[in-house]
Amino acid sequence: MSKPPLRELTRTFARIGLLSFGGPAAQIALMHRVVLDEKNWLPEADYLRALSFCMLLPGPEAMQLATWIGWRLHGTTGGLIAGGLFVLPGALVVLALSLVYAAFGTVPVVAALFAGVQAAVIAIVVEALIRVSKRALGSSEARIIAIAAFLGLFALRLPFPVIILAAGVWGFLRTRQGADPGAPPPPAALARSLRAGLLWLAVWLVPLAALVAFGPQRLHEIGTFFSKLAILTFGGAYAVLAWMAQEVVEGRGWLTLAQMMDGLGLAETTPGPLILVNEFVGFMAAHQMGGWPLGLAGAAVALWMTFVPSFLFIFAGAPFIDRLTHMPRLSGALAAITAAVVGVIANLSLWFALHVLFAAVPDLALGPLTLTLPDPATLRPLPALVATGAAILLMRLHWPLLPVLGLAAAASAAFAPG
């Protein structure tokens, strides 16, 4: 393992931020490929433990994982750089498209390019899922946990926190208590973590308090709403999007349903976390009340209240991840959660692939089961061909990621209908 210079970390996460299409499964896969396979900066076991930890937190788990990687390599400065650059490119693109959308009611014709990128992302996700599965599922019990997690999400539609909690409880109870025969636990970092937690709690909530006391009503409404959302978003954006859309459209009247759906489309076809849809919502909600200046402020408030809590959770909690290896029952719980995370990634990967490759993906209810089954007649041939070609280039010919994504986007744009 080699610790990179800060400049190299910055360049790498700027690249990751520009290429982080396709939702959390694809983004986690991208970071695995770049940080572990290409750069060899971290051990696989540490990466998987951190991923399991981030899965337990509210907020965008891929952005939190990026922050942890930066923190692990270069402390708080590295965490701010990695986490910030993971979000920044997508945030700038969403802001630019929001400005265009507010002015003209439509967005630029980039669908064909993004469709190609999304198709290539399927291959990236499958490749990472195979690699993570080989390393994380070393026992029959781990494989059973992963399969159970997948079926619980895919067929039973159990809430994500229930899956993770059940895996953790199972691993905790199955592991014998006792002392770790290896090296003694590292010194407790409680005081440092407490200081970091209090600092980032103030960074998060002091601006919110100022908005409530002195800011325009719409801005403090946006700040309060997205602060609440930040602590409820367990399992990533998909877990709360339906509730958020209903609240924004029907409960608050900030956007129309058509605008909300357009915002989701923007967030899904641009780099960065899907939760960047919050930026679009914040911009549009404020723009309708005060034009461009208030709209820009609304976007900034939405971003701040969405992502600052993630820095709080990582900087306060990450120092304790390594100590879990010295606490057998907690380590057993985290190992079970890691196995369940493989099932979670598999479910997200399947969901993403089905929606990219098929135009119609209806749900089929069979008693207590709800299965998402694509309509074979709606298969999109071009994305299927692009995904297949990307898989061959990545997994057979071992091409670098950037040329594969560029070629996929160009092929999709060149051969798209119309």
RODO-2510 file (C-alpha; in nm, 4 decimals, decimal comma):
residues 418
     n   res          X          Y          Z
     1     m     0,0000     0,0000     0,0000
     2     s     0,1251     0,3482    -0,0824
     3     k     0,0032     0,6796     0,0593
     4     p    -0,0330     0,9288    -0,2263
     5     p     0,0734     1,2924    -0,2168
     6     l    -0,2124     1,5340    -0,1564
     7     r    -0,1819     1,6598    -0,5153
     8     e    -0,2304     1,3071    -0,6504
     9     l    -0,5321     1,2529    -0,4235
    10     t    -0,6811     1,5762    -0,5557
    11     r    -0,6287     1,4793    -0,9205
    12     t    -0,7719     1,1332    -0,8621
    13     f    -1,0913     1,2491    -0,6933
    14     a    -1,1407     1,5252    -0,9482
    15     r    -1,1378     1,2460    -1,2071
    16     i    -1,3725     1,0300    -0,9987
    17     g    -1,6089     1,3230    -0,9522
    18     l    -1,6271     1,3784    -1,3273
    19     l    -1,6923     1,0092    -1,3977
    20     s    -1,9281     0,9238    -1,1108
    21     f    -2,2370     0,8468    -1,3172
    22     g    -2,4981     0,5843    -1,2414
    23     g    -2,5952     0,6085    -0,8753
    24     p    -2,4333     0,4679    -0,5596
    25     a    -2,3595     0,1162    -0,6852
    26     a    -2,1737     0,2498    -0,9884
    27     q    -1,9919     0,5150    -0,7825
    28     i    -1,8789     0,2630    -0,5207
    29     a    -1,7613     0,0390    -0,8039
    30     l    -1,5714     0,3266    -0,9654
    31     m    -1,3901     0,4133    -0,6438
    32     h    -1,3047     0,0484    -0,5876
    33     r    -1,1566     0,0251    -0,9361
    34     v    -0,9550     0,3463    -0,9124
    35     v    -0,8470     0,3558    -0,5467
    36     l    -0,7839    -0,0166    -0,4897
    37     d    -0,7248    -0,1796    -0,8287
    38     e    -0,5407     0,1013    -1,0083
    39     k    -0,3748     0,2942    -0,7233
    40     n    -0,3410     0,0282    -0,4503
    41     w    -0,3870     0,2922    -0,1816
    42     l    -0,5936     0,0878     0,0658
    43     p    -0,6408    -0,2740     0,1746
    44     e    -0,9601    -0,4419     0,0551
    45     a    -1,0660    -0,5279     0,4109
    46     d    -1,0450    -0,1642     0,5244
    47     y    -1,2430    -0,0478     0,2220
    48     l    -1,5204    -0,2997     0,2896
    49     r    -1,5375    -0,2126     0,6598
    50     a    -1,5663     0,1561     0,5734
    51     l    -1,8326     0,0826     0,3126
    52     s    -2,0341    -0,1108     0,5711
    53     f    -1,9990     0,1807     0,8141
    54     c    -2,1173     0,4303     0,5512
    55     m    -2,4140     0,2070     0,4692
    56     l    -2,5262     0,2489     0,8307
    57     l    -2,5234     0,6288     0,8115
    58     p    -2,7932     0,8596     0,6815
    59     g    -2,6970     1,0444     0,3650
    60     p    -2,5212     0,9581     0,0382
    61     e    -2,3052     0,6560     0,1172
    62     a    -2,0804     0,6913    -0,1893
    63     m    -1,9919     1,0510    -0,1016
    64     q    -1,9281     0,9456     0,2588
    65     l    -1,7043     0,6633     0,1406
    66     a    -1,5070     0,9112    -0,0724
    67     t    -1,4716     1,1364     0,2334
    68     w    -1,3486     0,8429     0,4431
    69     i    -1,0895     0,7488     0,1793
    70     g    -0,9556     1,1038     0,1776
    71     w    -0,9589     1,1163     0,5586
    72     r    -0,7790     0,7838     0,5851
    73     l    -0,5033     0,8994     0,3496
    74     h    -0,4663     1,2667     0,4505
    75     g    -0,6810     1,3437     0,7525
    76     t    -0,9486     1,6111     0,7532
    77     t    -0,7903     1,7966     0,4611
    78     g    -0,7941     1,4820     0,2490
    79     g    -1,1523     1,4097     0,3503
    80     l    -1,2686     1,7569     0,2498
    81     i    -1,0883     1,7306    -0,0837
    82     a    -1,2123     1,3810    -0,1696
    83     g    -1,5685     1,4344    -0,0517
    84     g    -1,5900     1,7828    -0,1992
    85     l    -1,4542     1,6843    -0,5391
    86     f    -1,6854     1,3832    -0,5476
    87     v    -1,9819     1,6241    -0,5324
    88     l    -1,8533     1,9411    -0,6999
    89     p    -1,8573     1,8453    -1,0736
    90     g    -2,2117     1,7122    -1,0572
    91     a    -2,3259     2,0096    -0,8490
    92     l    -2,1912     2,2538    -1,1096
    93     v    -2,3570     2,0619    -1,3939
    94     v    -2,6911     2,0419    -1,2125
    95     l    -2,6733     2,4135    -1,1340
    96     a    -2,6007     2,5028    -1,4972
    97     l    -2,8857     2,2833    -1,6210
    98     s    -3,1158     2,4280    -1,3547
    99     l    -3,0410     2,7786    -1,4827
   100     v    -3,1198     2,6707    -1,8387
   101     y    -3,4309     2,4872    -1,7237
   102     a    -3,5641     2,7903    -1,5384
   103     a    -3,5004     3,0114    -1,8411
   104     f    -3,6342     2,7892    -2,1191
   105     g    -3,8243     2,5056    -1,9544
   106     t    -3,6091     2,2438    -2,1305
   107     v    -3,2617     2,1028    -2,0952
   108     p    -2,9918     2,0574    -2,3628
   109     v    -3,0088     1,7498    -2,5777
   110     v    -2,7534     1,5330    -2,4034
   111     a    -2,9678     1,2253    -2,3510
   112     a    -2,7878     1,0115    -2,6103
   113     l    -2,4437     1,0791    -2,4628
   114     f    -2,5590     1,0079    -2,1095
   115     a    -2,7413     0,6933    -2,2230
   116     g    -2,4117     0,5574    -2,3520
   117     v    -2,2358     0,6389    -2,0263
   118     q    -2,5128     0,4709    -1,8273
   119     a    -2,4875     0,1581    -2,0418
   120     a    -2,1118     0,1398    -1,9835
   121     v    -2,1658     0,1872    -1,6106
   122     i    -2,3541    -0,1460    -1,6047
   123     a    -2,0287    -0,3206    -1,6960
   124     i    -1,8365    -0,1263    -1,4280
   125     v    -2,0883    -0,2263    -1,1629
   126     v    -2,0876    -0,5936    -1,2600
   127     e    -1,7076    -0,6039    -1,2600
   128     a    -1,6886    -0,4494    -0,9121
   129     l    -1,9664    -0,6712    -0,7783
   130     i    -1,7762    -0,9814    -0,8902
   131     r    -1,4531    -0,8625    -0,7298
   132     v    -1,6132    -0,7537    -0,4020
   133     s    -1,8105    -1,0784    -0,3813
   134     k    -1,4951    -1,2882    -0,4167
   135     r    -1,3301    -1,1043    -0,1300
   136     a    -1,6259    -1,0456     0,1037
   137     l    -1,8112    -1,3774     0,0687
   138     g    -1,5469    -1,6189     0,1878
   139     s    -1,7808    -1,8433     0,3864
   140     s    -2,1135    -2,0160     0,3312
   141     e    -2,2705    -1,8028     0,6023
   142     a    -2,1566    -1,4805     0,4329
   143     r    -2,3005    -1,5977     0,1019
   144     i    -2,6324    -1,6830     0,2657
   145     i    -2,6464    -1,3382     0,4280
   146     a    -2,5779    -1,1701     0,0931
   147     i    -2,8487    -1,3721    -0,0831
   148     a    -3,0956    -1,3041     0,1973
   149     a    -3,0225    -0,9305     0,1811
   150     f    -3,0736    -0,9298    -0,1955
   151     l    -3,4038    -1,1176    -0,1738
   152     g    -3,5236    -0,9040     0,1144
   153     l    -3,4772    -0,5905    -0,0952
   154     f    -3,5664    -0,7234    -0,4399
   155     a    -3,8599    -0,9534    -0,3598
   156     l    -3,9924    -0,8540    -0,0180
   157     r    -3,9222    -0,4786    -0,0464
   158     l    -3,8061    -0,4647     0,3126
   159     p    -3,6731    -0,1260     0,4272
   160     f    -3,2997    -0,0915     0,3844
   161     p    -3,2312    -0,0193     0,7555
   162     v    -3,4129    -0,3413     0,8511
   163     i    -3,1812    -0,5442     0,6251
   164     i    -2,8652    -0,3879     0,7651
   165     l    -2,9862    -0,4043     1,1265
   166     a    -3,0833    -0,7701     1,0925
   167     a    -2,7437    -0,8596     0,9463
   168     g    -2,5638    -0,6716     1,2225
   169     v    -2,7649    -0,8377     1,4998
   170     w    -2,7073    -1,1803     1,3456
   171     g    -2,3320    -1,1252     1,3200
   172     f    -2,3171    -0,9884     1,6755
   173     l    -2,5010    -1,2842     1,8255
   174     r    -2,3115    -1,5432     1,6195
   175     t    -1,9685    -1,4203     1,7275
   176     r    -1,8120    -1,5397     2,0499
   177     q    -1,7099    -1,2764     2,2980
   178     g    -1,3434    -1,2645     2,3928
   179     a    -1,0247    -1,0689     2,3637
   180     d    -0,8481    -1,0181     2,0338
   181     p    -0,5273    -1,2221     2,0459
   182     g    -0,3531    -0,9788     1,8122
   183     a    -0,2160    -0,6335     1,8742
   184     p    -0,3850    -0,4228     2,1458
   185     p    -0,6502    -0,1777     2,0361
   186     p    -0,5220     0,1614     1,9266
   187     p    -0,5657     0,4450     2,1757
   188     a    -0,9171     0,5814     2,1969
   189     a    -0,9785     0,8888     1,9867
   190     l    -1,2894     0,9946     2,1749
   191     a    -1,1773     1,3481     2,2590
   192     r    -1,0637     1,4198     1,9019
   193     s    -1,3816     1,2735     1,7578
   194     l    -1,5933     1,4749     1,9994
   195     r    -1,4162     1,7947     1,8979
   196     a    -1,4645     1,7124     1,5291
   197     g    -1,8305     1,6321     1,5898
   198     l    -1,8975     1,9585     1,7724
   199     l    -1,7114     2,1619     1,5091
   200     w    -1,9021     2,0121     1,2172
   201     l    -2,2303     2,0268     1,4047
   202     a    -2,1730     2,4014     1,4342
   203     v    -2,0721     2,4275     1,0656
   204     w    -2,4008     2,2579     0,9794
   205     l    -2,6454     2,4216     1,2213
   206     v    -2,5140     2,7748     1,2826
   207     p    -2,5905     2,8835     0,9219
   208     l    -2,9331     2,7203     0,9563
   209     a    -2,9995     2,9159     1,2762
   210     a    -2,8914     3,2377     1,1019
   211     l    -3,1281     3,1658     0,8134
   212     v    -3,4170     3,1012     1,0497
   213     a    -3,3445     3,4210     1,2434
   214     f    -3,2527     3,6612     0,9654
   215     g    -3,2930     3,5031     0,6205
   216     p    -3,5800     3,5141     0,3721
   217     q    -3,8598     3,2778     0,4666
   218     r    -3,8166     3,0552     0,1625
   219     l    -3,4452     3,0041     0,2331
   220     h    -3,4968     2,9009     0,5927
   221     e    -3,7790     2,6695     0,4801
   222     i    -3,5382     2,5072     0,2321
   223     g    -3,2644     2,4829     0,4953
   224     t    -3,4920     2,3270     0,7568
   225     f    -3,6453     2,0803     0,5109
   226     f    -3,3153     1,9505     0,3764
   227     s    -3,1579     1,9368     0,7228
   228     k    -3,4372     1,7053     0,8321
   229     l    -3,3946     1,5043     0,5137
   230     a    -3,0199     1,4691     0,5786
   231     i    -3,0809     1,2689     0,8965
   232     l    -3,3603     1,0569     0,7449
   233     t    -3,1898     0,9438     0,4231
   234     f    -3,0875     0,5953     0,5340
   235     g    -3,0019     0,3712     0,2435
   236     g    -2,9227     0,6498    -0,0002
   237     a    -3,1412     0,8747    -0,2087
   238     y    -3,3651     0,5993    -0,3446
   239     a    -3,4967     0,5341     0,0061
   240     v    -3,6526     0,8799     0,0412
   241     l    -3,7102     1,0066    -0,3123
   242     a    -4,0762     0,9070    -0,3228
   243     w    -4,1484     1,0767     0,0092
   244     m    -3,9452     1,3836    -0,0843
   245     a    -4,1211     1,4207    -0,4193
   246     q    -4,4626     1,3978    -0,2549
   247     e    -4,3684     1,6509     0,0114
   248     v    -4,2141     1,8982    -0,2345
   249     v    -4,4993     1,8761    -0,4868
   250     e    -4,8129     1,8124    -0,2807
   251     g    -4,7165     1,9167     0,0695
   252     r    -4,5271     2,2393    -0,0024
   253     g    -4,6125     2,3252    -0,3616
   254     w    -4,2549     2,4225    -0,4423
   255     l    -4,2491     2,2348    -0,7745
   256     t    -4,4981     2,0769    -1,0093
   257     l    -4,4869     1,7004    -1,0591
   258     a    -4,3442     1,7497    -1,4089
   259     q    -4,0674     1,9737    -1,2724
   260     m    -3,9834     1,7189    -1,0032
   261     m    -3,9567     1,4408    -1,2592
   262     d    -3,7352     1,6574    -1,4798
   263     g    -3,5129     1,7265    -1,1805
   264     l    -3,4777     1,3560    -1,1103
   265     g    -3,3863     1,3031    -1,4740
   266     l    -3,1152     1,5691    -1,4501
   267     a    -2,9681     1,4157    -1,1360
   268     e    -2,9727     1,0629    -1,2790
   269     t    -2,7899     1,1608    -1,5984
   270     t    -2,5185     1,3796    -1,4476
   271     p    -2,2133     1,2829    -1,2377
   272     g    -2,2340     1,2750    -0,8614
   273     p    -2,4861     1,1479    -0,6065
   274     l    -2,8504     1,1229    -0,7080
   275     i    -2,9314     1,3314    -0,4011
   276     l    -2,8039     1,6296    -0,6026
   277     v    -3,1681     1,6528    -0,7070
   278     n    -3,1948     1,8512    -0,3801
   279     e    -2,9927     2,1283    -0,5455
   280     f    -3,2418     2,1474    -0,8337
   281     v    -3,5337     2,1515    -0,5901
   282     g    -3,3717     2,4228    -0,3783
   283     f    -3,2989     2,6346    -0,6857
   284     m    -3,6483     2,6046    -0,8331
   285     a    -3,8240     2,6554    -0,4986
   286     a    -3,6327     2,9789    -0,4364
   287     h    -3,6303     3,0981    -0,7985
   288     q    -4,0090     3,1127    -0,8138
   289     m    -4,0053     3,3507    -0,5167
   290     g    -3,7143     3,5784    -0,6007
   291     g    -3,5649     3,5103    -0,9437
   292     w    -3,2001     3,4224    -1,0152
   293     p    -3,0348     3,5654    -0,6992
   294     l    -3,2672     3,3854    -0,4599
   295     g    -3,2559     3,0736    -0,6781
   296     l    -2,8772     3,0556    -0,6535
   297     a    -2,9002     3,1060    -0,2773
   298     g    -3,1617     2,8302    -0,2570
   299     a    -2,9337     2,5893    -0,4452
   300     a    -2,6426     2,6738    -0,2129
   301     v    -2,8558     2,6226     0,0993
   302     a    -2,9837     2,2868    -0,0284
   303     l    -2,6282     2,1686    -0,1009
   304     w    -2,4985     2,2842     0,2372
   305     m    -2,7723     2,1184     0,4393
   306     t    -2,7507     1,7976     0,2357
   307     f    -2,3759     1,7326     0,2398
   308     v    -2,2276     1,9014     0,5486
   309     p    -2,3915     1,6401     0,7778
   310     s    -2,2017     1,3687     0,5892
   311     f    -1,8701     1,5351     0,6758
   312     l    -1,9889     1,5463     1,0381
   313     f    -2,0684     1,1741     1,0439
   314     i    -1,7376     1,0710     0,8848
   315     f    -1,4997     1,2978     1,0744
   316     a    -1,6629     1,2136     1,4079
   317     g    -1,7175     0,8416     1,3506
   318     a    -1,4465     0,7177     1,1140
   319     p    -1,1685     0,6952     1,3774
   320     f    -1,3587     0,4117     1,5449
   321     i    -1,3883     0,1851     1,2390
   322     d    -1,0457     0,0261     1,2840
   323     r    -1,1121    -0,0415     1,6533
   324     l    -1,3940    -0,2751     1,5563
   325     t    -1,1338    -0,5326     1,4526
   326     h    -1,0330    -0,5557     1,8197
   327     m    -1,3896    -0,6100     1,9452
   328     p    -1,4922    -0,9559     1,8303
   329     r    -1,8692    -0,9189     1,8516
   330     l    -1,8737    -0,5768     1,6911
   331     s    -1,6310    -0,7017     1,4293
   332     g    -1,8621    -0,9981     1,3679
   333     a    -2,1571    -0,7638     1,3288
   334     l    -1,9665    -0,5523     1,0791
   335     a    -1,8560    -0,8627     0,8863
   336     a    -2,2201    -0,9703     0,8539
   337     i    -2,3156    -0,6209     0,7430
   338     t    -2,0371    -0,6321     0,4843
   339     a    -2,1856    -0,9528     0,3444
   340     a    -2,5307    -0,7935     0,3388
   341     v    -2,3862    -0,4928     0,1565
   342     v    -2,2904    -0,7258    -0,1307
   343     g    -2,6593    -0,8143    -0,1602
   344     v    -2,7520    -0,4467    -0,1423
   345     i    -2,5095    -0,3612    -0,4236
   346     a    -2,6414    -0,6529    -0,6271
   347     n    -2,9978    -0,5241    -0,5870
   348     l    -2,9021    -0,1689    -0,6822
   349     s    -2,7016    -0,2997    -0,9774
   350     l    -2,9931    -0,5055    -1,1057
   351     w    -3,2340    -0,2162    -1,0595
   352     f    -3,0035     0,0168    -1,2518
   353     a    -2,9377    -0,2319    -1,5335
   354     l    -3,3060    -0,3107    -1,5836
   355     h    -3,4014     0,0571    -1,6076
   356     v    -3,1212     0,1327    -1,8530
   357     l    -3,1788    -0,1679    -2,0797
   358     f    -3,5610    -0,1795    -2,0840
   359     a    -3,8197     0,0897    -2,1489
   360     a    -4,0852    -0,0810    -1,9345
   361     v    -3,9985    -0,2403    -1,6000
   362     p    -4,3297    -0,3148    -1,4249
   363     d    -4,3707    -0,4685    -1,0814
   364     l    -4,5405    -0,8069    -1,0469
   365     a    -4,7162    -0,8808    -0,7152
   366     l    -4,7176    -1,2459    -0,6056
   367     g    -4,8670    -1,2574    -0,2584
   368     p    -4,6076    -1,1118    -0,0202
   369     l    -4,3536    -1,0868    -0,3033
   370     t    -4,3143    -0,7925    -0,5406
   371     l    -4,0847    -0,8689    -0,8324
   372     t    -3,9472    -0,6139    -1,0781
   373     l    -3,9578    -0,7922    -1,4127
   374     p    -3,8780    -0,6161    -1,7415
   375     d    -4,1016    -0,6396    -2,0460
   376     p    -3,8778    -0,8240    -2,2991
   377     a    -4,0506    -0,6453    -2,5880
   378     t    -3,9163    -0,3119    -2,4599
   379     l    -3,5471    -0,4070    -2,4676
   380     r    -3,3346    -0,1160    -2,5880
   381     p    -3,0899    -0,2721    -2,8370
   382     l    -2,8397     0,0128    -2,8464
   383     p    -2,7758     0,0343    -2,4688
   384     a    -2,7561    -0,3462    -2,4574
   385     l    -2,4895    -0,3478    -2,7289
   386     v    -2,2983    -0,0626    -2,5663
   387     a    -2,3067    -0,2353    -2,2259
   388     t    -2,1837    -0,5610    -2,3812
   389     g    -1,9013    -0,3840    -2,5633
   390     a    -1,8003    -0,1981    -2,2471
   391     a    -1,7923    -0,5255    -2,0533
   392     i    -1,5598    -0,6804    -2,3115
   393     l    -1,3289    -0,3776    -2,3121
   394     l    -1,3120    -0,3565    -1,9324
   395     m    -1,3110    -0,7199    -1,8212
   396     r    -1,1495    -0,8978    -2,1152
   397     l    -0,9222    -0,6413    -2,2776
   398     h    -0,8618    -0,4390    -1,9572
   399     w    -0,8999    -0,0976    -2,1164
   400     p    -0,8711     0,2108    -1,8931
   401     l    -1,2028     0,3461    -1,7696
   402     l    -1,2027     0,6892    -1,9347
   403     p    -1,1617     0,5665    -2,2968
   404     v    -1,4378     0,3100    -2,2401
   405     l    -1,6798     0,5741    -2,1146
   406     g    -1,5886     0,8110    -2,3984
   407     l    -1,6328     0,5432    -2,6619
   408     a    -1,9657     0,4348    -2,5106
   409     a    -2,0977     0,7921    -2,5124
   410     a    -1,9805     0,8518    -2,8705
   411     a    -2,1332     0,5238    -2,9945
   412     s    -2,4629     0,6003    -2,8263
   413     a    -2,4775     0,9506    -2,9741
   414     a    -2,3748     0,8319    -3,3216
   415     f    -2,6309     0,5534    -3,3505
   416     a    -2,9185     0,6943    -3,1455
   417     p    -3,2518     0,7087    -3,3351
   418     g    -3,3337     1,0468    -3,4834
***
